[in-house]
Amino acid sequence: MRPAPHLTHTVANQAPDRVDVNEFTSHAALVEGVARFDAAWAVAELTQVGELVGDSEFQRAAQLAERREPVLRAFDRHGERIDEVDYDDSYHRVISASVAHGSHTAAWSDPRPGANVARAATFMLFAQVEPGHACPVSMTHAVVPAVRQQPELAERWMPRILSRSYDPRLYAGKPSALFGMAMTEKQGGSDVRANTTVAVRDGDLWLITGHKWFCSAPMSDAFLVLAQTDDGLGCFLAPRVLDDGTRNVFRIQRLKDKLGNRSNASSEVEFDGTVGYAVGEPGRGVRTIIEMVARTRLDCVLGTAAGMRQCVAEAAWHVRDRAAFGRTLIDQPLMRNVIADLALESEAATAIALRLARAHDDDASDADVAFRRLATAVEKYYVCKRGPGHAYEALECLGGNGYTEDYPLARRYREQPVMAVWEGSGNVIALDILRVLSREPDSVAAVRDELASASHADRRLADALRSIDARLAQASGRDADDVAFDARRLAEDLAIALQAAVLLTGAPDAVSEAFCASRLGVERGSLYGTLPAGVDVAGILSRA
Ligand SMILES: Cc1cc2nc3c(=O)[nH]c(=O)nc-3n(C[C@H](O)[C@H](O)[C@H](O)COP(=O)(O)OP(=O)(O)OC[C@H]3O[C@@H](n4cnc5c(N)ncnc54)[C@H](O)[C@@H]3O)c2cc1C
């Protein structure tokens, strides 16, 4: 006789898994931003990518890539040093699809108007589901302006950088390449001028000796490395495999045991007579690599915005099917406030990210080039700082389940802080913003113009702009340390104002009005779920 079913095992009141959803077509802010910023031509491919990354198999691969972490294999079976890292097949599957769709270098291989917007959208769709692989993908995108400075290096490396094929092996003559960068040392990461690694000229080459304390994606084919020369800090391209097929010296000491970002290996490396090729003038390494960092900073905004979208999508999905105290959660007024507030944050981050991406296109006007210098730093500071809190609040919408590794938001919560730490930590970016404000009047004017033209549409933005103007005027006469003390406040005010401007000029009224009321108005709350009464919550939720 069959035993009676265990009533204690009845499973009820569960939301189905959020899988097999097209992550592009279901993301209203992304679809609208792509059209608004001149990348409508990419919709067909983005729709394909949206379907691919939303697929249950792909989502499973993303989960496994993080669970089955990369492992260092320093030696081969004979005891020869090989310094390789083994990744799980799930990671290879994710990154190979991402590269095939050009999330690394599509904006460079097809540089038409909107190219960076299309590439940003592709990058965001992949990073929404699997953020770890986005690190080497982003660095490969960002390395292009630096490599192009050196025609002989560009000739050899650019075809490989632009390739859409992915091959995890290291060998001479490989037709594709991914790049990393190695700047941070034990004694200092933000202050790279304190680097102790040295490079000595050897004919046409340089020999690099020293260490790097953080070097992510160590299986990349080449790295931009900062090292001291007699003329100051230089930037060098160090390949992992030399032309004759032998391995360049690249001793991986160990892999970092990280809070999140675990599918991506980050290593500690030593160089010992490692062959490098100069990129730019030897004494101007910071200037050379800053070109790269400018692009990776934008990708930090894109990556965080992608994470915010995942958070909103998962939270909104869950509360639609889960009931408590006699009502579905999404019908509970306070939960509606929380989800709508989270959605506004995601809308603003997505819109400003795409606006910035458009300013990075080859056809950007001088005003847009000036705009992107200040606005990218401002949003790198603010959007990345908002990421962890946003993820935390979203996972709480799933209750206890959100805190478990069975659901994707625990992973996201561990991922979000890294976007703020690398490519210039919060304070460093805030101080960089001050530098631009005092030294680059064209950038300040371009950002101001953007705010001024949108401020006609909303009194609160006009007030915010007046207050920013007053602070800027005050700053010019103040002691530098006092100005630095206040740098985060200024960065935050600029960031929120820019987000308001981009929403007022393109988002539906429900979104822009609620954003201005909750972020610029007097009723500004410090946590999520504090939207003031009267905002169009239904209008916001219908898009989430
Ligand atoms: C997962 C991960 C992967 C990474 N991958 C790479 C990589 O591939 N390549 C690479 O080169 N680096 C990499 N990094 C390193 C990263 O870029 C650095 O950790 C970062 O730049 C900060 O440098 P630091 O750790 O030396 O901190 P520090 O420079 O010592 O800074 C510590 C703190 O002080 C603050 N600070 C610094 N200067 C000032 C100031 N003047 N006023 C006020 N506050 C200040 C900073 O904002 C920071 O909060 C990675 C880091 C992580 C976490």
The ligand as an SDF file (V2000), in Angstrom:
LIG
                    3D

 53 58  0  0  0  0  0  0  0  0999 V2000
   37.7790   41.8760   -7.6140 C   0  0  0  0  0  0  0  0  0  0  0  0
   38.8400   42.8590   -7.9400 C   0  0  0  0  0  0  0  0  0  0  0  0
   39.5050   42.7660   -9.1440 C   0  0  0  0  0  0  0  0  0  0  0  0
   40.5070   43.6690   -9.4610 C   0  0  0  0  0  0  0  0  0  0  0  0
   41.1510   43.5470  -10.6530 N   0  0  0  0  0  0  0  0  0  0  0  0
   42.1800   44.3920  -10.9400 C   0  0  0  0  0  0  0  0  0  0  0  0
   42.9030   44.2630  -12.1600 C   0  0  0  0  0  0  0  0  0  0  0  0
   42.6070   43.4140  -12.9900 O   0  0  0  0  0  0  0  0  0  0  0  0
   43.9260   45.1060  -12.3880 N   0  0  0  0  0  0  0  0  0  0  0  0
   44.2850   46.0760  -11.5000 C   0  0  0  0  0  0  0  0  0  0  0  0
   45.2160   46.8060  -11.7590 O   0  0  0  0  0  0  0  0  0  0  0  0
   43.6030   46.2340  -10.3390 N   0  0  0  0  0  0  0  0  0  0  0  0
   42.5660   45.4130  -10.0400 C   0  0  0  0  0  0  0  0  0  0  0  0
   41.8720   45.5540   -8.8660 N   0  0  0  0  0  0  0  0  0  0  0  0
   42.3530   46.5100   -7.8890 C   0  0  0  0  0  0  0  0  0  0  0  0
   41.5160   47.7540   -7.7240 C   0  0  0  0  0  0  0  0  0  0  0  0
   41.5310   48.5230   -8.8820 O   0  0  0  0  0  0  0  0  0  0  0  0
   42.0780   48.4790   -6.5030 C   0  0  0  0  0  0  0  0  0  0  0  0
   41.8180   47.6800   -5.3780 O   0  0  0  0  0  0  0  0  0  0  0  0
   41.5080   49.8540   -6.3400 C   0  0  0  0  0  0  0  0  0  0  0  0
   41.9730   50.6830   -7.3590 O   0  0  0  0  0  0  0  0  0  0  0  0
   41.8790   50.4750   -4.9920 C   0  0  0  0  0  0  0  0  0  0  0  0
   43.2480   50.3940   -4.7690 O   0  0  0  0  0  0  0  0  0  0  0  0
   43.8030   49.8120   -3.3830 P   0  0  0  0  0  0  0  0  0  0  0  0
   43.1620   48.4890   -3.1580 O   0  0  0  0  0  0  0  0  0  0  0  0
   45.2730   49.8240   -3.4090 O   0  0  0  0  0  0  0  0  0  0  0  0
   43.2750   50.7960   -2.2730 O   0  0  0  0  0  0  0  0  0  0  0  0
   43.9230   52.1900   -1.8510 P   0  0  0  0  0  0  0  0  0  0  0  0
   44.4420   52.9020   -3.0390 O   0  0  0  0  0  0  0  0  0  0  0  0
   44.8280   51.9680   -0.7170 O   0  0  0  0  0  0  0  0  0  0  0  0
   42.6190   52.9490   -1.3320 O   0  0  0  0  0  0  0  0  0  0  0  0
   41.9730   52.5830   -0.1020 C   0  0  0  0  0  0  0  0  0  0  0  0
   40.8120   53.5320    0.1190 C   0  0  0  0  0  0  0  0  0  0  0  0
   41.2910   54.8530    0.2480 O   0  0  0  0  0  0  0  0  0  0  0  0
   40.5940   55.7150   -0.6180 C   0  0  0  0  0  0  0  0  0  0  0  0
   41.4920   56.7900   -1.0470 N   0  0  0  0  0  0  0  0  0  0  0  0
   42.5780   56.7140   -1.8450 C   0  0  0  0  0  0  0  0  0  0  0  0
   43.1040   57.9300   -2.0260 N   0  0  0  0  0  0  0  0  0  0  0  0
   42.3630   58.7990   -1.3120 C   0  0  0  0  0  0  0  0  0  0  0  0
   42.4150   60.2080   -1.0690 C   0  0  0  0  0  0  0  0  0  0  0  0
   43.3380   60.9810   -1.6540 N   0  0  0  0  0  0  0  0  0  0  0  0
   41.4710   60.7660   -0.2720 N   0  0  0  0  0  0  0  0  0  0  0  0
   40.5200   60.0190    0.3020 C   0  0  0  0  0  0  0  0  0  0  0  0
   40.4240   58.6950    0.1220 N   0  0  0  0  0  0  0  0  0  0  0  0
   41.3360   58.0850   -0.6670 C   0  0  0  0  0  0  0  0  0  0  0  0
   40.1140   54.8520   -1.7740 C   0  0  0  0  0  0  0  0  0  0  0  0
   38.9480   55.4170   -2.3930 O   0  0  0  0  0  0  0  0  0  0  0  0
   39.8090   53.5560   -1.0410 C   0  0  0  0  0  0  0  0  0  0  0  0
   38.5230   53.6140   -0.5160 O   0  0  0  0  0  0  0  0  0  0  0  0
   40.8530   44.6840   -8.5410 C   0  0  0  0  0  0  0  0  0  0  0  0
   40.1640   44.7880   -7.3280 C   0  0  0  0  0  0  0  0  0  0  0  0
   39.1720   43.8960   -7.0290 C   0  0  0  0  0  0  0  0  0  0  0  0
   38.4580   44.0110   -5.7200 C   0  0  0  0  0  0  0  0  0  0  0  0
  1  2  1  0
  2  3  1  0
  2 52  2  0
  3  4  2  0
  4  5  1  0
  4 50  1  0
  5  6  2  0
  6  7  1  0
  6 13  1  0
  7  8  2  0
  7  9  1  0
  9 10  1  0
 10 11  2  0
 10 12  1  0
 12 13  2  0
 13 14  1  0
 14 15  1  0
 14 50  1  0
 15 16  1  0
 16 17  1  0
 16 18  1  0
 18 19  1  0
 18 20  1  0
 20 21  1  0
 20 22  1  0
 22 23  1  0
 23 24  1  0
 24 25  2  0
 24 26  1  0
 24 27  1  0
 27 28  1  0
 28 29  2  0
 28 30  1  0
 28 31  1  0
 31 32  1  0
 32 33  1  0
 33 34  1  0
 33 48  1  0
 34 35  1  0
 35 36  1  0
 35 46  1  0
 36 37  1  0
 36 45  1  0
 37 38  2  0
 38 39  1  0
 39 40  1  0
 39 45  2  0
 40 41  1  0
 40 42  2  0
 42 43  1  0
 43 44  2  0
 44 45  1  0
 46 47  1  0
 46 48  1  0
 48 49  1  0
 50 51  2  0
 51 52  1  0
 52 53  1  0
M  END
$$$$
